[in-house]
Amino acid sequence: MVETVSLGILMQGKMSGYDIKKIAEQSVSLFIKMSYGSLYPALKRLVSAGHLIEEETNDSKNKKLYAITEQGRSYFMNWLREPLQANKREHLLKLFFYDYLDESTRLQNLQAFQHTLRSGIAQMEAVQGIVSKELEQIPNKDDYYYRVSVMHYGLQFFRMEHDFFSKMIEKGEW
C-alpha cells in the first residue's frame, strides 16, 4: 500500500522522499502509516519496477527526487480503477474476543485506543481548517472534491468510532 500511496502523491509532480512522507502525514496518515523505514524501500522497489525515476540532486544534502513514469502512472490508474473494498479493521477482531481479558486490561486498552482516536480527530479538524482556508483561494474547487470528501468522511468516521469506544468503556446498552 505504501507503494500505491507514493505513486498517488507523485501524480502531483516530482518530489523527495521527505516531501512524500510530509504530504502523506498531512493527508492520508489516519488511513495508512508511512514511516521512512517503509517508504524508502518502497521507493526503491518502484524504481526497480520502472514505475519511478530517481534523480540525484547533487546539492549539499545530496537528496534524491522521484518522478512517476508513464508505466507508474498506468499502474496507479489501473489500481485506482479497481472496485472499492472494505478495509480490514483488525482492532474490531480483537474486540470480539475481549471477553477473555481481565477488566483492568480491557479498560486500559480501550481508553488508550480512545485517546488515539481523540488525537486523530484533533488532527483531522486541524487539517480541515487548513484545507477550508486553502479552498477559498482556489478557483476550481471541484478539482479537489474527492480528496475533501475523504477528509470529511475520515473525520465523521473517527468521531463515530470514538463514540463507539465511549459506549464500550461505559458498558452502555446497545
Accessible surface in RSA format (square Angstrom, percent):
REM  Atomic radii and reference values for relative SASA: ProtOr
REM  Chains: A
REM  Algorithm: Lee & Richards
REM  Probe-radius: 1.40
REM  Slices: 20
REM RES _ NUM      All-atoms   Total-Side   Main-Chain    Non-polar    All polar
REM                ABS   REL    ABS   REL    ABS   REL    ABS   REL    ABS   REL
RES MET A   1   131.99  68.4  95.83  63.4  36.16  86.1  87.76  74.6  44.23  58.6
RES VAL A   2    20.73  13.6  20.21  18.3   0.52   1.2  20.21  17.6   0.52   1.4
RES GLU A   3    40.03  23.0  40.03  30.3   0.00   0.0  18.41  35.6  21.62  17.7
RES THR A   4    11.27   8.0  11.27  11.4   0.00   0.0   0.03   0.0  11.24  17.0
RES VAL A   5    24.74  16.3  18.79  17.0   5.95  14.3  24.20  21.0   0.54   1.5
RES SER A   6     0.00   0.0   0.00   0.0   0.00   0.0   0.00   0.0   0.00   0.0
RES LEU A   7     0.00   0.0   0.00   0.0   0.00   0.0   0.00   0.0   0.00   0.0
RES GLY A   8    20.32  25.1   0.00   N/A  20.32  25.1  10.56  29.0   9.76  21.9
RES ILE A   9    12.93   7.4  11.61   8.7   1.32   3.2  12.60   9.1   0.33   0.9
RES LEU A  10     1.43   0.8   0.00   0.0   1.43   3.6   0.00   0.0   1.43   3.8
RES MET A  11    60.22  31.2  38.28  25.3  21.94  52.2  38.54  32.8  21.68  28.7
RES GLN A  12   109.74  61.4  66.99  49.0  42.75 101.8  32.98  70.2  76.77  58.2
RES GLY A  13    31.71  39.1   0.00   N/A  31.71  39.1  31.71  87.0   0.00   0.0
RES LYS A  14   108.47  52.9  77.59  47.6  30.88  73.5  43.02  38.7  65.44  69.7
RES MET A  15    19.23  10.0  17.48  11.6   1.76   4.2  19.16  16.3   0.07   0.1
RES SER A  16     3.93   3.3   3.93   5.2   0.00   0.0   3.09   6.6   0.84   1.2
RES GLY A  17     1.48   1.8   0.00   N/A   1.48   1.8   0.00   0.0   1.48   3.3
RES TYR A  18   126.89  59.2 126.74  72.1   0.16   0.4  87.62  65.8  39.27  48.4
RES ASP A  19    45.90  32.2  45.21  45.0   0.69   1.6   9.92  23.3  35.98  35.9
RES ILE A  20     0.00   0.0   0.00   0.0   0.00   0.0   0.00   0.0   0.00   0.0
RES LYS A  21    26.62  13.0  26.62  16.3   0.00   0.0   9.90   8.9  16.72  17.8
RES LYS A  22    96.54  47.1  94.82  58.2   1.73   4.1  41.96  37.8  54.59  58.1
RES ILE A  23    45.65  26.0  45.27  33.7   0.38   0.9  45.60  32.8   0.05   0.1
RES ALA A  24     3.00   2.8   3.00   4.6   0.00   0.0   3.00   4.2   0.00   0.0
RES GLU A  25    78.76  45.2  76.27  57.7   2.49   5.9  28.61  55.3  50.15  40.9
RES GLN A  26   100.03  55.9  90.89  66.4   9.15  21.8  37.61  80.1  62.42  47.3
RES SER A  27    58.99  49.8  35.91  47.9  23.08  53.2  39.23  83.5  19.76  27.7
RES VAL A  28    43.66  28.7  43.66  39.5   0.00   0.0  43.66  37.9   0.00   0.0
RES SER A  29    17.70  15.0  16.67  22.2   1.02   2.4  14.11  30.0   3.59   5.0
RES LEU A  30    31.61  17.6  14.44  10.3  17.16  43.1  15.37  10.8  16.24  43.7
RES PHE A  31    81.83  40.9  52.29  32.4  29.54  76.9  57.61  34.9  24.22  69.3
RES ILE A  32    28.34  16.1  20.40  15.2   7.93  19.1  26.59  19.1   1.74   4.7
RES LYS A  33   156.70  76.4 139.13  85.4  17.57  41.8 114.13 102.7  42.57  45.3
RES MET A  34    14.83   7.7   2.63   1.7  12.20  29.1   3.75   3.2  11.08  14.7
RES SER A  35    61.44  51.9  56.57  75.5   4.86  11.2  46.68  99.4  14.76  20.7
RES TYR A  36    91.14  42.6  86.54  49.2   4.60  12.0  75.97  57.1  15.17  18.7
RES GLY A  37    61.23  75.5   0.00   N/A  61.23  75.5  41.91 115.0  19.31  43.3
RES SER A  38    39.75  33.6  32.19  43.0   7.56  17.4  38.13  81.2   1.62   2.3
RES LEU A  39     0.00   0.0   0.00   0.0   0.00   0.0   0.00   0.0   0.00   0.0
RES TYR A  40    91.31  42.6  87.17  49.6   4.14  10.8  69.32  52.1  21.99  27.1
RES PRO A  41    57.90  42.2  52.35  47.7   5.56  20.2  57.12  47.2   0.78   4.9
RES ALA A  42     0.00   0.0   0.00   0.0   0.00   0.0   0.00   0.0   0.00   0.0
RES LEU A  43     0.08   0.0   0.08   0.1   0.00   0.0   0.08   0.1   0.00   0.0
RES LYS A  44   148.54  72.5 146.13  89.7   2.41   5.7  90.38  81.3  58.16  62.0
RES ARG A  45   125.56  52.7 119.52  60.9   6.03  14.4  71.20  97.3  54.36  32.9
RES LEU A  46     5.60   3.1   5.35   3.8   0.25   0.6   5.60   3.9   0.00   0.0
RES VAL A  47    47.19  31.1  37.51  34.0   9.68  23.3  37.51  32.6   9.68  26.3
RES SER A  48    98.36  83.1  57.02  76.1  41.34  95.2  40.57  86.4  57.79  81.0
RES ALA A  49    50.55  46.5  29.04  44.8  21.51  48.9  42.00  59.1   8.55  22.6
RES GLY A  50    27.78  34.3   0.00   N/A  27.78  34.3  24.58  67.4   3.20   7.2
RES HIS A  51    20.26  11.1  20.26  14.1   0.00   0.0  10.02  10.3  10.24  11.9
RES LEU A  52     5.02   2.8   0.00   0.0   5.02  12.6   0.00   0.0   5.02  13.5
RES ILE A  53   103.26  58.8  99.74  74.3   3.51   8.5 102.80  74.0   0.45   1.2
RES GLU A  54    68.83  39.5  43.80  33.1  25.03  59.6   4.81   9.3  64.02  52.3
RES GLU A  55    73.09  42.0  68.63  51.9   4.46  10.6  31.02  60.0  42.08  34.4
RES GLU A  56    84.28  48.4  67.72  51.2  16.56  39.4  42.57  82.3  41.71  34.1
RES THR A  57    40.28  28.7  13.16  13.3  27.13  64.6  18.51  24.9  21.78  32.9
RES ASN A  58   124.49  85.9  93.86  90.7  30.64  73.8  29.32  70.6  95.18  92.0
RES ASP A  59    67.36  47.2  48.48  48.3  18.89  44.7  39.50  93.0  27.87  27.8
RES SER A  60   120.23 101.6  71.67  95.6  48.56 111.9  60.16 128.1  60.07  84.2
RES LYS A  61   166.29  81.1 138.61  85.0  27.68  65.9  88.98  80.1  77.31  82.3
RES ASN A  62    92.36  63.7  80.50  77.8  11.85  28.5  21.09  50.8  71.27  68.9
RES LYS A  63    86.36  42.1  78.99  48.5   7.37  17.5  43.88  39.5  42.49  45.3
RES LYS A  64    81.38  39.7  76.18  46.7   5.21  12.4  29.49  26.5  51.90  55.3
RES LEU A  65    36.28  20.2  36.03  25.8   0.25   0.6  36.03  25.3   0.25   0.7
RES TYR A  66     8.45   3.9   8.42   4.8   0.03   0.1   0.45   0.3   8.01   9.9
RES ALA A  67    24.77  22.8  24.05  37.1   0.71   1.6  24.58  34.6   0.19   0.5
RES ILE A  68    23.22  13.2   5.39   4.0  17.82  43.0   5.39   3.9  17.82  48.4
RES THR A  69    26.72  19.0  20.61  20.9   6.11  14.6  26.72  35.9   0.00   0.0
RES GLU A  70   134.76  77.4 126.62  95.8   8.14  19.4  70.87 137.1  63.88  52.2
RES GLN A  71    98.44  55.0  88.09  64.4  10.35  24.6  40.22  85.6  58.22  44.2
RES GLY A  72     0.00   0.0   0.00   N/A   0.00   0.0   0.00   0.0   0.00   0.0
RES ARG A  73    85.53  35.9  85.53  43.6   0.00   0.0  30.48  41.7  55.05  33.4
RES SER A  74    58.54  49.5  50.67  67.6   7.88  18.1  31.39  66.8  27.16  38.0
RES TYR A  75   104.66  48.9  99.88  56.8   4.78  12.4  58.69  44.1  45.97  56.7
RES PHE A  76    19.45   9.7  19.45  12.0   0.00   0.0  19.45  11.8   0.00   0.0
RES MET A  77    57.88  30.0  57.88  38.3   0.00   0.0  54.64  46.5   3.24   4.3
RES ASN A  78    84.98  58.6  79.70  77.0   5.28  12.7  25.01  60.2  59.97  58.0
RES TRP A  79    88.96  35.7  82.81  40.1   6.15  14.4  67.64  36.1  21.32  34.6
RES LEU A  80    94.39  52.6  74.36  53.2  20.03  50.4  76.50  53.7  17.89  48.2
RES ARG A  81   164.56  69.1 131.78  67.2  32.78  78.1  70.77  96.7  93.80  56.8
RES GLU A  82    98.13  56.3  85.98  65.0  12.15  28.9  31.32  60.6  66.81  54.5
RES PRO A  83   115.17  83.9  97.69  89.1  17.48  63.5 108.88  89.9   6.29  39.1
RES LEU A  84   178.67  99.5 150.55 107.7  28.12  70.7 153.30 107.7  25.37  68.3
RES GLN A  85   159.21  89.0 122.55  89.6  36.66  87.3  43.49  92.6 115.72  87.8
RES ALA A  86   102.80  94.5  64.87 100.1  37.93  86.3  75.73 106.6  27.07  71.7
RES ASN A  87   104.66  72.2  78.55  75.9  26.10  62.9  35.98  86.6  68.67  66.4
RES LYS A  88   190.56  93.0 169.80 104.2  20.75  49.4 118.97 107.1  71.59  76.3
RES ARG A  89    71.98  30.2  57.30  29.2  14.68  35.0  25.85  35.3  46.13  28.0
RES GLU A  90   120.93  69.4 111.48  84.3   9.45  22.5  45.11  87.3  75.81  61.9
RES HIS A  91    35.52  19.4  30.94  21.5   4.59  11.7  23.34  24.1  12.18  14.2
RES LEU A  92    79.48  44.3  72.87  52.1   6.61  16.6  73.16  51.4   6.32  17.0
RES LEU A  93   114.15  63.6 108.18  77.4   5.97  15.0 112.62  79.1   1.53   4.1
RES LYS A  94   125.05  61.0 119.78  73.5   5.27  12.6  67.55  60.8  57.50  61.2
RES LEU A  95    22.02  12.3  12.60   9.0   9.42  23.7  12.81   9.0   9.21  24.8
RES PHE A  96   149.27  74.7 127.33  78.9  21.94  57.1 136.88  83.0  12.39  35.5
RES PHE A  97   102.57  51.3  98.61  61.1   3.97  10.3  99.54  60.3   3.03   8.7
RES TYR A  98    30.48  14.2  30.39  17.3   0.09   0.2  15.88  11.9  14.60  18.0
RES ASP A  99   128.33  89.9 104.86 104.4  23.47  55.5  30.42  71.6  97.90  97.6
RES TYR A 100   187.17  87.4 152.65  86.9  34.52  89.8 110.39  83.0  76.77  94.6
RES LEU A 101    62.13  34.6  55.04  39.4   7.09  17.8  56.52  39.7   5.61  15.1
RES ASP A 102    81.11  56.8  66.71  66.4  14.40  34.1  51.09 120.2  30.02  29.9
RES GLU A 103    82.09  47.1  75.94  57.4   6.15  14.7  57.91 112.0  24.18  19.7
RES SER A 104    82.13  69.4  69.97  93.4  12.15  28.0  54.09 115.2  28.04  39.3
RES THR A 105    45.09  32.1  44.28  44.9   0.81   1.9  26.07  35.0  19.03  28.8
RES ARG A 106    40.34  16.9  40.34  20.6   0.00   0.0  13.92  19.0  26.42  16.0
RES LEU A 107    60.95  33.9  60.56  43.3   0.38   1.0  60.95  42.8   0.00   0.0
RES GLN A 108   123.92  69.3 117.33  85.7   6.60  15.7  34.25  72.9  89.67  68.0
RES ASN A 109    59.83  41.3  53.91  52.1   5.92  14.2  11.73  28.2  48.10  46.5
RES LEU A 110    11.72   6.5  11.25   8.0   0.47   1.2  11.72   8.2   0.00   0.0
RES GLN A 111    84.83  47.4  82.07  60.0   2.76   6.6  25.01  53.2  59.82  45.4
RES ALA A 112    59.71  54.9  48.41  74.7  11.30  25.7  56.98  80.2   2.73   7.2
RES PHE A 113    60.24  30.1  56.84  35.2   3.40   8.8  59.66  36.2   0.58   1.6
RES GLN A 114    15.39   8.6  15.39  11.2   0.00   0.0   0.00   0.0  15.39  11.7
RES HIS A 115   108.07  59.1 108.07  75.1   0.00   0.0  74.55  76.8  33.52  39.0
RES THR A 116    83.48  59.4  78.17  79.3   5.30  12.6  56.57  76.0  26.90  40.7
RES LEU A 117     4.92   2.7   4.04   2.9   0.88   2.2   4.92   3.5   0.00   0.0
RES ARG A 118   113.32  47.6 107.93  55.0   5.39  12.8  52.43  71.6  60.90  36.9
RES SER A 119    58.61  49.5  47.41  63.3  11.20  25.8  37.58  80.0  21.03  29.5
RES GLY A 120     4.95   6.1   0.00   N/A   4.95   6.1   4.36  12.0   0.59   1.3
RES ILE A 121    21.59  12.3  21.59  16.1   0.00   0.0  21.59  15.5   0.00   0.0
RES ALA A 122    58.13  53.5  51.25  79.1   6.88  15.7  53.03  74.7   5.11  13.5
RES GLN A 123    71.39  39.9  64.54  47.2   6.85  16.3  31.11  66.2  40.28  30.5
RES MET A 124     9.01   4.7   8.87   5.9   0.14   0.3   1.63   1.4   7.38   9.8
RES GLU A 125    75.65  43.4  66.49  50.3   9.16  21.8  23.82  46.1  51.83  42.3
RES ALA A 126    59.44  54.7  44.58  68.8  14.86  33.8  56.72  79.9   2.72   7.2
RES VAL A 127    29.62  19.5  29.46  26.7   0.16   0.4  29.62  25.7   0.00   0.0
RES GLN A 128    39.68  22.2  39.68  29.0   0.00   0.0   9.15  19.5  30.54  23.2
RES GLY A 129    33.30  41.1   0.00   N/A  33.30  41.1  32.20  88.4   1.10   2.5
RES ILE A 130   100.58  57.2  98.50  73.4   2.08   5.0  99.89  71.9   0.69   1.9
RES VAL A 131    33.75  22.2  33.75  30.6   0.00   0.0  33.75  29.3   0.00   0.0
RES SER A 132    54.12  45.7  49.32  65.8   4.80  11.1  30.37  64.7  23.75  33.3
RES LYS A 133   146.55  71.5 145.00  89.0   1.55   3.7  88.06  79.3  58.49  62.3
RES GLU A 134    95.98  55.1  92.79  70.2   3.18   7.6  34.90  67.5  61.07  49.9
RES LEU A 135    29.11  16.2  29.11  20.8   0.00   0.0  29.11  20.4   0.00   0.0
RES GLU A 136   125.51  72.1  98.51  74.5  27.00  64.3  36.57  70.7  88.94  72.6
RES GLN A 137   145.96  81.6 116.34  85.0  29.62  70.5  46.57  99.1  99.39  75.4
RES ILE A 138    46.34  26.4  43.60  32.5   2.74   6.6  44.62  32.1   1.72   4.7
RES PRO A 139   136.22  99.3  95.73  87.3  40.49 147.2 108.46  89.5  27.76 172.5
RES ASN A 140    74.79  51.6  72.34  69.9   2.44   5.9  24.09  58.0  50.70  49.0
RES LYS A 141   101.06  49.3  93.75  57.5   7.31  17.4  66.94  60.3  34.12  36.3
RES ASP A 142   114.39  80.1 100.01  99.5  14.38  34.0  25.97  61.1  88.42  88.2
RES ASP A 143    93.40  65.4  67.97  67.6  25.43  60.1  22.07  52.0  71.32  71.1
RES TYR A 144    77.78  36.3  76.93  43.8   0.85   2.2  32.63  24.5  45.15  55.7
RES TYR A 145   127.82  59.7 122.79  69.9   5.03  13.1  82.32  61.9  45.50  56.1
RES TYR A 146   170.17  79.4 168.16  95.7   2.01   5.2 123.71  93.0  46.47  57.3
RES ARG A 147   146.67  61.6 133.24  67.9  13.43  32.0  67.77  92.6  78.89  47.8
RES VAL A 148    26.84  17.7  25.58  23.2   1.25   3.0  26.84  23.3   0.00   0.0
RES SER A 149    38.96  32.9  30.59  40.8   8.38  19.3  28.65  61.0  10.32  14.5
RES VAL A 150    76.24  50.2  75.44  68.3   0.80   1.9  76.22  66.2   0.02   0.0
RES MET A 151    18.47   9.6  14.86   9.8   3.61   8.6  16.35  13.9   2.12   2.8
RES HIS A 152    70.43  38.5  69.76  48.5   0.67   1.7  45.55  46.9  24.89  29.0
RES TYR A 153   128.93  60.2 124.93  71.1   4.01  10.4  97.03  72.9  31.91  39.3
RES GLY A 154     0.00   0.0   0.00   N/A   0.00   0.0   0.00   0.0   0.00   0.0
RES LEU A 155     5.42   3.0   5.42   3.9   0.00   0.0   5.42   3.8   0.00   0.0
RES GLN A 156   119.77  67.0 113.78  83.2   5.99  14.3  35.01  74.5  84.77  64.3
RES PHE A 157    42.34  21.2  37.04  22.9   5.31  13.8  41.94  25.4   0.40   1.2
RES PHE A 158    15.97   8.0  15.97   9.9   0.00   0.0  15.97   9.7   0.00   0.0
RES ARG A 159   102.40  43.0 101.22  51.6   1.18   2.8  41.40  56.6  60.99  37.0
RES MET A 160   103.57  53.6  97.39  64.5   6.18  14.7  80.75  68.7  22.82  30.2
RES GLU A 161     6.08   3.5   6.01   4.6   0.07   0.2   1.94   3.8   4.14   3.4
RES HIS A 162    35.25  19.3  35.25  24.5   0.00   0.0  28.94  29.8   6.31   7.3
RES ASP A 163    93.62  65.6  87.58  87.2   6.05  14.3  28.62  67.4  65.00  64.8
RES PHE A 164    59.85  29.9  53.92  33.4   5.92  15.4  59.17  35.9   0.68   1.9
RES PHE A 165     3.24   1.6   3.24   2.0   0.00   0.0   3.24   2.0   0.00   0.0
RES SER A 166    29.54  25.0  27.30  36.4   2.25   5.2  21.17  45.1   8.37  11.7
RES LYS A 167    73.26  35.7  70.96  43.5   2.30   5.5  35.47  31.9  37.79  40.3
RES MET A 168    45.39  23.5  35.28  23.4  10.11  24.1  39.65  33.7   5.74   7.6
RES ILE A 169    40.70  23.2  24.07  17.9  16.64  40.1  24.99  18.0  15.71  42.6
RES GLU A 170   132.83  76.3 101.85  77.1  30.99  73.8  43.76  84.6  89.07  72.7
RES LYS A 171   137.22  66.9 110.61  67.9  26.60  63.3  82.45  74.2  54.77  58.3
RES GLY A 172    27.99  34.5   0.00   N/A  27.99  34.5  20.57  56.5   7.42  16.6
RES GLU A 173   157.76  90.6 145.02 109.7  12.74  30.3  66.90 129.4  90.86  74.2
RES TRP A 174   193.57  77.7 126.40  61.2  67.17 157.7 120.72  64.4  72.86 118.2
END  Absolute sums over single chains surface
CHAIN  1 A    12069.4      10282.8       1786.7       7139.9       4929.6
END  Absolute sums over all chains
TOTAL         12069.4      10282.8       1786.7       7139.9       4929.6
